[in-house]
Amino acid sequence: MNKAIITTLLALVALAGQAQEIRANEPTLSDYMQLLKAKGYIAYSFDMKEFKDKSVEPVIMEYTKGEEAKDVLGFSFSLPIGEKLVIGFAPSSNDSTYVYSYQSDGGGGFNATLKLQPVFAPEMPAKQAYRYESRPFELVSPVETGKLIPLVLFGSYWYEQETGVSRFCGDKQIKPDLSSEIIKSIPHYYVLGIRIR
């Protein structure tokens, strides 16, 4: 009997030695992308191979509820197109602006800032809060030369009286004609797009 007990105890000790463990991994680029996104760095990449050697005119339109859309740039210029166009966003040195960027691997790009509008945040009722999110537009074919092609929406949160929260949720992609349900709620947003020349 003692032999059976000792054998059982030895088997249990051996099993305990094979317990599950956690091992460290080398961080991947994907791991760093999550950190950058959490800090407000966002990039949208567009395949432009079919338009290589043409040029694009960046277009930034501002929409505020009850007002007509306004051209933010106020002038036009073109970027040469390579195989890829990247539109990106990054936090600026203050809360009331955000940096946006157009970069083409065809040899051109620029950075500028977008002015943000405050939104009521119930957790900070005495302070102005600037909260914005972005969404890509649905890409539709065929692409028409000279016509505005919306690529990314950058919009403010909105305060919802019924739930008592500020939020930005809904459609994951925006319809090019701005008929997406989320558009009805966003008080201030920018449409960043291009015209192909």
C-alpha positions as CSV (number, residue, x, y, z in Angstrom):
1,M,0.0,0.0,0.0
2,N,2.8,2.4,0.9
3,K,4.4,1.7,-2.5
4,A,1.1,2.8,-4.3
5,I,0.9,6.0,-2.3
6,I,4.6,6.8,-3.0
7,T,4.0,6.2,-6.7
8,T,0.9,8.4,-6.8
9,L,2.8,11.2,-5.0
10,L,5.7,11.0,-7.4
11,A,3.2,11.1,-10.3
12,L,1.6,14.3,-8.8
13,V,5.0,15.9,-8.3
14,A,5.9,15.2,-12.0
15,L,2.6,16.7,-13.2
16,A,3.1,19.8,-11.1
17,G,6.5,20.2,-12.7
18,Q,4.8,20.3,-16.1
19,A,2.4,23.2,-15.1
20,Q,1.5,25.9,-17.7
21,E,3.8,28.8,-17.9
22,I,4.0,32.3,-19.5
23,R,6.9,33.1,-21.8
24,A,8.0,36.5,-23.1
25,N,7.9,37.1,-26.9
26,E,9.7,39.7,-29.0
27,P,7.3,42.5,-29.7
28,T,6.1,42.6,-33.3
29,L,5.3,45.6,-35.5
30,S,1.7,44.9,-34.9
31,D,2.2,45.3,-31.1
32,Y,3.7,48.7,-31.7
33,M,0.9,49.7,-34.0
34,Q,-1.6,49.1,-31.2
35,L,0.4,51.4,-28.9
36,L,0.6,54.1,-31.6
37,K,-3.1,53.9,-32.2
38,A,-3.8,54.2,-28.4
39,K,-1.8,57.4,-28.4
40,G,-3.8,58.9,-31.4
41,Y,-1.5,58.0,-34.3
42,I,-3.6,56.6,-37.2
43,A,-2.7,55.8,-40.8
44,Y,-4.8,54.9,-43.8
45,S,-3.0,53.4,-46.8
46,F,-4.4,53.4,-50.3
47,D,-3.3,51.4,-53.3
48,M,-2.8,53.8,-56.2
49,K,-1.0,51.5,-58.7
50,E,-3.7,52.1,-61.3
51,F,-3.1,55.8,-61.3
52,K,0.7,55.7,-61.1
53,D,2.4,58.7,-62.8
54,K,-0.7,60.8,-62.5
55,S,-1.2,63.4,-59.8
56,V,-3.6,63.9,-57.0
57,E,-5.1,67.1,-55.6
58,P,-5.6,66.8,-51.8
59,V,-9.1,68.0,-50.8
60,I,-10.1,68.7,-47.2
61,M,-13.8,69.7,-46.6
62,E,-15.1,70.8,-43.2
63,Y,-18.7,70.1,-42.1
64,T,-20.4,71.7,-39.1
65,K,-24.1,70.9,-38.5
66,G,-26.3,73.6,-40.1
67,E,-23.4,75.1,-42.2
68,E,-22.4,74.6,-45.8
69,A,-19.2,72.5,-46.3
70,K,-16.1,74.6,-46.3
71,D,-12.9,74.0,-48.3
72,V,-10.1,74.0,-45.6
73,L,-7.2,74.3,-47.9
74,G,-8.6,77.3,-49.8
75,F,-6.2,76.6,-52.7
76,S,-5.3,73.7,-54.9
77,F,-2.0,71.9,-55.6
78,S,-1.1,68.4,-56.8
79,L,1.1,65.6,-55.5
80,P,2.7,63.1,-57.9
81,I,1.4,59.6,-57.4
82,G,3.4,56.5,-57.0
83,E,2.0,53.1,-55.9
84,K,0.7,54.2,-52.5
85,L,-1.0,57.2,-50.8
86,V,-1.1,57.4,-47.0
87,I,-3.4,59.8,-45.1
88,G,-2.4,59.9,-41.4
89,F,-3.3,61.7,-38.2
90,A,-1.2,62.5,-35.1
91,P,-1.8,64.5,-31.9
92,S,-0.5,68.0,-31.9
93,S,1.1,70.0,-29.1
94,N,-2.3,71.3,-28.0
95,D,-5.8,69.8,-27.5
96,S,-7.6,72.0,-29.9
97,T,-5.8,70.9,-33.1
98,Y,-4.8,67.7,-34.7
99,V,-2.1,67.0,-37.3
100,Y,-3.0,65.4,-40.6
101,S,-0.7,64.2,-43.4
102,Y,-0.8,63.2,-47.0
103,Q,2.2,61.2,-48.2
104,S,2.7,59.8,-51.6
105,D,5.6,57.4,-52.5
106,G,5.6,59.2,-55.8
107,G,7.7,61.9,-54.2
108,G,5.4,64.3,-52.4
109,G,3.6,65.0,-49.2
110,F,2.6,67.6,-46.7
111,N,1.4,68.0,-43.1
112,A,-1.0,70.6,-41.7
113,T,-3.4,70.9,-38.7
114,L,-7.1,70.6,-38.4
115,K,-9.0,72.9,-35.9
116,L,-11.1,70.9,-33.4
117,Q,-14.3,71.9,-31.7
118,P,-15.0,71.0,-28.0
119,V,-17.6,68.5,-27.1
120,F,-19.3,68.2,-23.7
121,A,-17.8,65.4,-21.6
122,P,-19.9,64.6,-18.5
123,E,-16.9,63.4,-16.6
124,M,-15.3,66.8,-17.0
125,P,-18.2,69.3,-17.1
126,A,-16.1,72.4,-16.4
127,K,-13.4,71.7,-19.0
128,Q,-13.5,71.7,-22.7
129,A,-12.9,68.2,-24.2
130,Y,-11.7,67.6,-27.7
131,R,-12.4,64.0,-28.8
132,Y,-12.2,62.9,-32.4
133,E,-12.2,59.6,-34.3
134,S,-11.7,58.6,-37.9
135,R,-13.4,56.3,-40.3
136,P,-12.5,55.2,-43.8
137,F,-15.0,55.8,-46.6
138,E,-16.3,52.9,-48.8
139,L,-14.3,52.9,-52.0
140,V,-16.4,52.7,-55.1
141,S,-15.6,52.0,-58.7
142,P,-15.1,53.3,-61.3
143,V,-13.0,56.3,-60.1
144,E,-13.8,59.5,-62.0
145,T,-10.9,61.8,-62.9
146,G,-11.5,65.3,-61.6
147,K,-14.2,64.3,-59.1
148,L,-13.8,64.4,-55.3
149,I,-13.0,60.9,-54.0
150,P,-13.6,60.9,-50.2
151,L,-11.1,58.6,-48.4
152,V,-11.2,59.4,-44.6
153,L,-13.7,61.1,-42.2
154,F,-12.3,62.7,-39.1
155,G,-15.1,63.6,-36.8
156,S,-15.9,64.8,-33.3
157,Y,-17.7,62.8,-30.5
158,W,-21.2,63.9,-29.6
159,Y,-23.0,64.1,-26.3
160,E,-26.0,61.9,-26.0
161,Q,-28.5,63.3,-23.5
162,E,-30.4,60.0,-23.1
163,T,-27.4,58.0,-22.0
164,G,-25.4,60.8,-20.4
165,V,-22.2,59.9,-22.4
166,S,-20.1,61.4,-25.1
167,R,-19.4,58.9,-27.9
168,F,-18.4,58.1,-31.4
169,C,-19.7,54.8,-32.5
170,G,-21.7,53.4,-35.4
171,D,-20.7,52.8,-39.0
172,K,-17.2,51.3,-39.5
173,Q,-17.1,52.7,-43.1
174,I,-18.7,55.9,-44.4
175,K,-20.8,56.0,-47.6
176,P,-19.3,58.4,-50.1
177,D,-22.6,60.3,-50.4
178,L,-22.5,60.9,-46.6
179,S,-25.7,59.0,-46.1
180,S,-24.3,56.8,-43.3
181,E,-26.3,56.8,-40.1
182,I,-23.4,58.1,-38.0
183,I,-23.3,61.3,-40.0
184,K,-26.6,62.4,-38.5
185,S,-25.0,62.5,-35.0
186,I,-21.6,64.0,-35.6
187,P,-21.6,67.8,-35.0
188,H,-18.3,68.6,-36.6
189,Y,-16.2,66.6,-39.1
190,Y,-13.7,66.8,-41.9
191,V,-13.7,64.8,-45.1
192,L,-10.2,64.1,-46.4
193,G,-10.0,63.0,-50.0
194,I,-8.4,63.6,-53.4
195,R,-9.1,64.5,-57.0
196,I,-7.1,62.6,-59.6
197,R,-5.7,64.8,-62.3
